[in-house]
């Protein structure tokens, strides 16, 4: 699975941190919505197209949080 994009709400700490990831594998696209950092809880969404996954991400980013897109290392 290849990670394509990552957003973070800019907050530190298990209770405040939120992340959203866009990943792909073959023809499938995956969105992970995570709360609580690496040890937190995640919700996963699966899509057949990048556009559908990005529509979900736009909906998740809409709100009071100050989301930041973090850089992702290109695949080797």
Backbone as a ProteinNet text record, in pm:
[ID]
protein_1_A
[PRIMARY]
XXXXXXXXXXXXXXXXXXXXXXXXXXXXXXXXXXXXXXXXXXXXXXXXXXXXXXXXXXXXXXXXXXXXXXXXXXXX
[TERTIARY]
85.2	0	90.2	56	134.7	59	125.4	64.3	85.4	-21.9	-14.1	-19.6	-105.2	-118.9	-146.7	-118.6	-137.9	-173.7	-280	-319.3	-318.5	-286.6	-278.5	-345.9	-414.2	-484.4	-393.6	-264.3	-170	-166.1	-232.9	-237.1	-158.4	-91.1	-11.6	-91.3	-60.1	-122.2	-225.3	-233.4	-321.9	-467.7	-512.8	-653.5	-688.1	-592.1	-622	-582.1	-485.1	-430.9	-528.1	-537.5	-617.1	-536.7	-546.7	-477.8	-573.2	-550.5	-623.3	-519.2	-530.8	-435.6	-508.6	-444	-490.4	-388.1	-435.4	-346.7	-407.3	-321.7	-368.8	-298.3	-369	-313.5	-385.4	-311.2	-375.2	-475.1	-598.7	-705.1	-789.9	-757.4	-836.5	-772.3	-857.8	-814.9	-870.2	-788.6	-825.4	-806.3	-903.1	-895	-896.3	-799.4	-796.3	-815.4	-913.7	-938.2	-897.4	-792.4	-736.9	-745.5	-785	-787.3	-699.6	-613	-533.1	-392.6	-340.2	-203.4	-190.4	-67.6	-41.9	-109.9	-136.4	-203.8	-354.1	-403.8	-544.6	-633.6	-754.3	-851.7	-867.6	-894.5	-906.3	-1036.9	-1084.7	-1197.5	-1142.4	-1178.8	-1127.1	-1240.9	-1211	-1306.8	-1236.4	-1306.1	-1247.1	-1325.9	-1252.1	-1314.4	-1254.8	-1333.1	-1288.4	-1216.1	-1219.4	-1151.8	-1087.1	-984	-917.2	-1012.8	-1094.2	-1188.8	-1286	-1337.2	-1430.3	-1361	-1236.8	-1161.6	-1134.5	-1097.3	-1070.4	-1196.8	-1311.8	-1438.1	-1462.2	-1434.6	-1449.2	-1352	-1228.8	-1128.2	-1170.2	-1221.5	-1268.8	-1377.5	-1466.6	-1572.7	-1514	-1414.4	-1352.9	-1273.5	-1212.6	-1132.8	-1218.6	-1344.2	-1434.4	-1474.2	-1446	-1481.4	-1385.6	-1390.7	-1314.4	-1165.1	-1120.1	-979	-892.4	-768.1	-670.3	-581.9	-634.8	-565.7	-445.4	-339.1	-216	-183.8	-149.7	-105.8	42.2	80.5	219.4	277.3	404.8	468.5	481.4	475.9	490.4	612.4	697.6	816.4	776	836.5	802.3	846.6	773.4	811.5	948.3	1020.1	1154.1	1146.2
-117.1	0	124	220.3	342.7	462	534.5	654.4	771	840.2	950.5	1087.2	1102	1232	1210.4	1315.3	1309.8	1449.8	1458.8	1584.7	1566.5	1673.7	1673.2	1800.1	1789.6	1906.4	2001.8	1974.6	2067.4	2062.6	1965.9	1956.2	1835.4	1853.2	1746.5	1683.3	1562	1493.4	1393.1	1289.6	1177.5	1218.8	1311.8	1349.1	1447.7	1526.6	1633.1	1602.2	1517.6	1495.5	1419	1465.2	1396.4	1394	1284.2	1267.6	1208.2	1243.2	1184	1142.4	1019.7	965.1	922.6	944.9	893.8	791.6	669.2	562.2	491.9	423.7	348.5	213.4	118.7	-13.9	-66.9	-82	-125.2	-20.5	-64.5	26	77.5	40.8	81.5	201.2	286.5	404.2	393.2	432.1	418.6	551.1	583.7	700.6	648.3	694.1	660.9	789	789.1	900.3	851.7	912.7	865.5	975.7	938.3	1029	969.8	1051.8	1006.1	962.3	1000.1	963.6	817.4	768.1	631.6	524.6	553.7	456.6	481.6	572.7	610.5	513.2	559.9	479.2	531.9	440.8	476.9	427.5	504.3	462.8	457	352.2	331.3	336	395.4	406	359.2	282.7	227.2	277.7	316.4	373.7	314.1	318.5	267.1	372.5	499.9	604.5	706.3	771.2	876.6	992.6	1027.6	1138.7	1113.2	992.5	959	969.8	921.5	929.8	1075.4	1157.3	1298.6	1373.5	1334.1	1395.5	1368.4	1246.2	1212.7	1293.8	1307.8	1383.8	1529.3	1588.3	1727.6	1742.3	1646.2	1649.9	1638.7	1551.7	1535.1	1659.2	1728.6	1847.5	1969.8	1964.6	2077.6	2087.8	2200.4	2218.1	2311.7	2313.9	2412.9	2383.1	2264.4	2230.3	2309.2	2334.1	2401.3	2295.2	2228.1	2117	2163.3	2083	2107.2	1983.2	2002.9	1889.8	1869.9	1749.4	1716.1	1650.9	1670.3	1610.2	1459.8	1389.6	1243.4	1211.6	1126.4	1086.3	1010.8	1043.3	968.8	823.3	733.4	590.5	569.1	471.8	439.6	344.2
0	0	0	-81.4	-95.5	-36.7	51.4	108.4	13.1	-22.7	-117.6	-50	51.4	118.5	267.1	345.7	490	538.4	615.6	678.6	829.1	900.3	1047.2	1097.8	1210.4	1263.4	1341	1347.4	1409.6	1560.8	1619.7	1765.9	1813.3	1925.1	1985.3	2099	2128.5	2242.3	2198.5	2275.4	2242.5	2228.9	2311.3	2308	2197.5	2152.2	2057.1	1912.6	1892.1	1757.6	1668.9	1542.6	1440.7	1311.2	1238.6	1111.7	1009.1	882.8	771.3	667.9	618.8	523	396.2	282.5	154.8	108.2	81.8	37.9	-83.1	-157	-272.6	-280.2	-337	-363.4	-486.8	-594.7	-719.7	-765.1	-789.6	-833.3	-718.1	-596.1	-479.7	-409.4	-354	-278.5	-137.8	-39.8	101	173.2	258.5	345.1	488.1	566.6	709.6	787.9	875.2	966.9	1105.9	1161.9	1289.4	1395	1514.6	1629.8	1738.5	1798.2	1910.6	1877.2	1760.6	1726.6	1689.2	1689.1	1641.5	1726	1851	1938	1944.7	1861.6	1864.8	1789.9	1761.2	1689.3	1547.2	1455.5	1314.4	1256.5	1157.7	1073.7	932.2	858.4	724.1	623.1	508.2	399.2	271.7	188.1	66.2	-54.2	-160.4	-279.3	-405.4	-513.5	-643.5	-726	-681.7	-759.1	-665.4	-717.6	-640.9	-615.6	-714.1	-697.9	-583	-574	-465.7	-329.5	-322.1	-196.1	-160	-258.1	-230.6	-190.2	-243.8	-199.4	-51.6	-7.6	134.7	218.3	172.3	247	258.7	150.4	157.1	262.8	270.6	372.3	512.5	530.4	661.7	704	607.9	639.3	665.4	626.7	645.5	793.2	854.9	995.2	1064.3	1197.4	1274.1	1288.7	1255.1	1272.1	1173.8	1211.7	1126.2	1060.7	957.3	893.2	813.9	818.7	743.3	662.4	536.3	456.4	480.6	519.6	543.6	419.7	398.6	281.4	302	192.5	192.2	107.2	156.5	79.8	-44.5	-158.1	-281	-268.5	-336.1	-330.1	-392.7	-342	-393.7	-509.5
[MASK]
++++++++++++++++++++++++++++++++++++++++++++++++++++++++++++++++++++++++++++

